Structures are given as structure tokens and as C-alpha cells.
Amino acid sequence: MFDRFRKELERHRQRPFLEAVAAACALVATADGEVSFSERSRLDAVVESLSELRLFDPQEVVDAFDADVEALSRDADGEREAMLKTIEAGTANDGAADLLLRIAVAISLADGRDSSDEHQVIDRICAALGLPDGAAANAFSALSD
């Protein structure tokens, strides 16, 4: 019984990070005007590999991502700002901002195209996270190797 309560508490604590991941991935994936199959596949791989998200059914993350993509298609400017706030709120734990940045860069690199629109979105995510100048470039460099 206590294991179930502990798991539910951990899910509750990690929910903001799940929402931040979905928002960041949606922002990056839609930046160039289309969500590619490779970006969706990379999201699936991220969800399966992160211990912070293993508490959730992978479909929960995909559903949150899809809802964010849909919201962006209806009201890009308003939703973009709301998602940046979600990203900021979901990365309060130590190391979460850096991890979210690496996830965003991984989504950007998934389709094999170097999109300036995606770079701009990632720069905005870095600003929302309070990351230092050059953090995005360092993440791209590290993940491109």
C-alpha cells in the first residue's frame, strides 16, 4: 500500500517536468512548420530513456505533446508564452534545466536538418530557463558528435 502512495507522490512531483518536456518538444518540433516522424520517434526514445519519466505511461507524454502541438496550431503566440512558463515551472529541480535543454536539442537534431527557426526557439527556452549564453551552442555541439 505504501509503495503505491510513494509512486503516486513521485508521479505528482514529476508531473511538472513531464509537462515541461512536452512543451519544449512541441515548441521545437513545430518551429519549422511541421512535426516530422523522426521528431516524434525521438520523443518516444527520450520518454523511454529518462528515469524521471518512467513513472508515467509513455502515452501520457505523447498525449501532452500532441495537445501542445494542437494548441500551438490554434494560437501560436499566446501558447508559446504559456509553454515557456510551463517549461520554467517544470525545471525547478537541480539539473532539470540542463536536461530539458539537451532534450530540446535532441528533438531539433532528429530530422537531420539544421533549422534556424528551431535554434531561435531553443534560445528562447534557454532564456526562460535562465541558462547562460552559449548553453544552446554547447548542447548542440555535444549532441552533434
Secondary structure as UniProt FT lines:
FT   HELIX           2..30
FT   TURN            31..32
FT   HELIX           37..49
FT   HELIX           51..53
FT   TURN            54..55
FT   HELIX           58..74
FT   HELIX           76..89
FT   TURN            90..91
FT   TURN            94..95
FT   HELIX           96..109
FT   TURN            110..111
FT   HELIX           116..129
FT   TURN            133..134
FT   HELIX           135..144
//
